[in-house]
Amino acid sequence: MQTETKASVEQISDGNGGRVSVLRFSGDISSSSHDALLGTYETVSKSEPVLLDFSKVDYINSSGIALVIQMLMEANKNSQKIAAFGLTPHFQKVFTMVGITKYASLFPDEAAAKASL
Amino acid sequence: MVNLKGKPVELRVPSRMGYEKVAMGTAASVAKLMGFPDDRIEDLKTAIAEACINAIEHGNQLNENLCVGVTLSSHDDSLEVKVLDDGAGISKVPPKPDIDRKVHGEEDARGMGMFLIQALVDEVEWVKDSKGQGSYVRLVIRLDKESD
């Protein structure tokens, strides 16, 4: 019943000579998404900012949110900036409710997220 | 808007992760028929998903021989949902999650389901069967609540 989480990494320019890693997710974000989220995050440079693209994610549950928090734990240890975009208004509300916005800003689209870095 | 009062919708889903989406879809269909706005339907879907996940994982301990029951009862201005499992129920609702403690590894990153349920619906109660034969969570979401 669960839709597999797919993840890919894209390197883009930050527009100021630096690089940004964009982690693009699709499918469900749930308890079975550990490798897709944390495994993919492990592959990116910890010295560059990271954008999380949720624009092709339909379903996120509390176990999936916990994996996002684990990613934020790692980023926090490395003083790495993380921002997210593409969440539906409902999941923007849910992320705000649990406090994620304290550690990762949320933006409606990639351009706005990139401009914040 | 369709008057569904007095005609509860009941379903049983296997205690397997992912089947909470069956309950979500059914609840969303009923809420849509009742005239709930889209944002409240999204709240309902997340609350029911979390209630079912708790029932599957904690109540029924992922035992696929057990089912999770879901009953959707329409009232004039609200939808009442019961999610039933064979577990002993909870003795205490956990405290609100603390994102700082979670990010610093001082609190389990998980454990937000019950908080989300409480935050997204208008009423919630966790009830143990008086004979010790299972438990259920009862949620109520009102039709006339103003959108956030």
Chai-1 contact restraints between the chains, C-beta under 6 A:
chainA,res_idxA,chainB,res_idxB,connection_type,confidence,min_distance_angstrom,max_distance_angstrom,comment,restraint_id
A,M1,B,G18,contact,1.0,0.0,6.0,A-B,restraint_1
A,M1,B,Y19,contact,1.0,0.0,6.0,A-B,restraint_2
A,M1,B,K21,contact,1.0,0.0,6.0,A-B,restraint_3
A,Q2,B,G18,contact,1.0,0.0,6.0,A-B,restraint_4
A,N61,B,A49,contact,1.0,0.0,6.0,A-B,restraint_5
A,S62,B,E50,contact,1.0,0.0,6.0,A-B,restraint_6
A,S62,B,M112,contact,1.0,0.0,6.0,A-B,restraint_7
A,S62,B,G113,contact,1.0,0.0,6.0,A-B,restraint_8
A,S62,B,L116,contact,1.0,0.0,6.0,A-B,restraint_9
A,A66,B,A109,contact,1.0,0.0,6.0,A-B,restraint_10
A,A66,B,R110,contact,1.0,0.0,6.0,A-B,restraint_11
A,I69,B,K102,contact,1.0,0.0,6.0,A-B,restraint_12
A,I69,B,A109,contact,1.0,0.0,6.0,A-B,restraint_13
A,Q70,B,A109,contact,1.0,0.0,6.0,A-B,restraint_14
A,L72,B,V103,contact,1.0,0.0,6.0,A-B,restraint_15
A,M73,B,V103,contact,1.0,0.0,6.0,A-B,restraint_16
A,N76,B,V103,contact,1.0,0.0,6.0,A-B,restraint_17
A,H90,B,E42,contact,1.0,0.0,6.0,A-B,restraint_18
A,M97,B,A119,contact,1.0,0.0,6.0,A-B,restraint_19
A,V98,B,P97,contact,1.0,0.0,6.0,A-B,restraint_20
A,V98,B,M112,contact,1.0,0.0,6.0,A-B,restraint_21
A,G99,B,I99,contact,1.0,0.0,6.0,A-B,restraint_22
A,K102,B,I99,contact,1.0,0.0,6.0,A-B,restraint_23
A,Y103,B,V103,contact,1.0,0.0,6.0,A-B,restraint_24
